Amino acid sequence: MYGTIARLKVSRDNLEKLRELSEEQMTRNVPGSRAAHVLVPDERDDEAYLVVFFEDKASYQRNADNPSQHEDYLKMRALLDADPEWIDGEWWSWEMSG
C-alpha cells in the first residue's frame, strides 16, 4: 500500500467543519483508494493528523494529479491555519492478535 500522512494545523472551531467536508469528499469514487483516517490528539488543541491509503503509488499519484482532488484540497486548506505538512510513502501493516 501507498499513501500519506498530513499534519494539519486546525482550530477547534474549524474541526467539525473539517469533519463534514471530509465526509463529503470521501463519497467520491477514487480508483485505488482504500481508506482515510483522521487522528485528533487529546492534548493538542490545534492539530489533527490525516492518513490516507491507496493500493499503490500509481493510484496515489493519479489522484494527486486529478484537478478535482486539487479543488478538494483548496476547500480543506481554507479551514486550516497553515499549509499541511505531508509525508508520502509506502505503508506496511500487520494484523494484531488478541
C-alpha positions as a printed Julia matrix, in Angstrom:
98×3 Matrix{Float64}:
   0.0     0.0     0.0
   1.0     3.6    -0.51
  -0.24    6.87    0.95
   0.38    9.92    3.02
   0.3    11.41    6.49
  -0.55   15.08    6.87
  -0.13   17.17    9.99
  -2.95   19.71    9.95
  -2.98   22.92   11.95
  -6.68   23.41   12.55
  -8.51   25.33   15.25
 -11.14   23.53   17.29
 -13.61   26.0    15.78
 -12.98   24.5    12.33
 -12.59   20.87   13.35
 -16.25   19.96   12.86
 -16.28   21.77    9.51
 -13.23   19.71    8.51
 -15.06   16.51    9.52
 -18.11   17.46    7.45
 -16.0    18.38    4.44
 -14.01   15.14    4.7
 -17.17   13.05    4.89
 -18.5    14.8     1.79
 -15.24   14.33   -0.11
 -15.0    10.63    0.82
 -18.2     9.92   -1.12
 -16.23   10.4    -4.36
 -15.19    7.19   -6.08
 -11.38    7.42   -6.28
  -9.82    4.47   -8.11
  -7.23    2.73   -5.95
  -8.2     4.47   -2.73
  -8.51    2.22    0.32
  -9.13    4.31    3.43
  -8.65    7.65    5.13
  -8.5     8.35    8.85
  -8.08   11.46   10.99
  -6.5    11.45   14.43
  -7.47   14.32   16.75
  -4.88   14.34   19.56
  -6.16   14.64   23.12
  -3.52   17.13   24.21
  -3.09   19.35   21.15
  -5.91   21.8    20.62
  -4.83   22.99   17.2
  -3.75   19.83   15.36
  -5.15   16.84   13.53
  -3.4    14.12   11.55
  -4.78   12.81    8.27
  -3.68    9.41    6.95
  -4.7     8.18    3.51
  -4.17    4.74    1.99
  -4.06    3.76   -1.7
  -3.47    0.35   -3.2
  -0.24    1.55   -4.84
   1.88    4.58   -5.67
   0.47    4.86   -9.2
  -3.11    5.15   -7.85
  -1.99    7.72   -5.31
  -0.21    9.78   -7.98
  -3.2     9.67  -10.37
  -5.37   11.05   -7.58
  -2.82   13.71   -6.69
  -2.74   14.83  -10.33
  -6.54   14.95  -10.64
  -7.92   18.53  -10.84
 -10.93   17.6    -8.67
  -8.53   16.47   -5.93
  -6.89   19.89   -6.07
 -10.31   21.52   -5.66
 -10.91   19.31   -2.61
  -7.53   20.33   -1.21
  -8.34   24.04   -1.61
 -11.59   23.59    0.32
  -9.71   21.78    3.1
  -6.9    24.35    3.11
  -9.42   27.15    3.67
 -10.22   25.59    7.06
  -6.59   25.26    8.16
  -4.35   27.75    9.96
  -1.29   26.78    7.87
  -0.28   24.6     4.95
  -0.3    20.9     5.83
   2.97   19.06    6.37
   2.92   15.99    4.1
   4.87   12.74    4.31
   4.27   10.32    1.41
   5.44    6.74    1.32
   4.86    3.02    1.39
   2.67    1.64    4.17
   3.47   -1.62    5.94
   0.88   -3.2     8.18
   0.37   -6.21   10.41
  -2.75   -7.69   11.95
  -2.77   -7.65   15.75
  -3.68  -10.87   17.51
  -5.52  -10.83   20.74
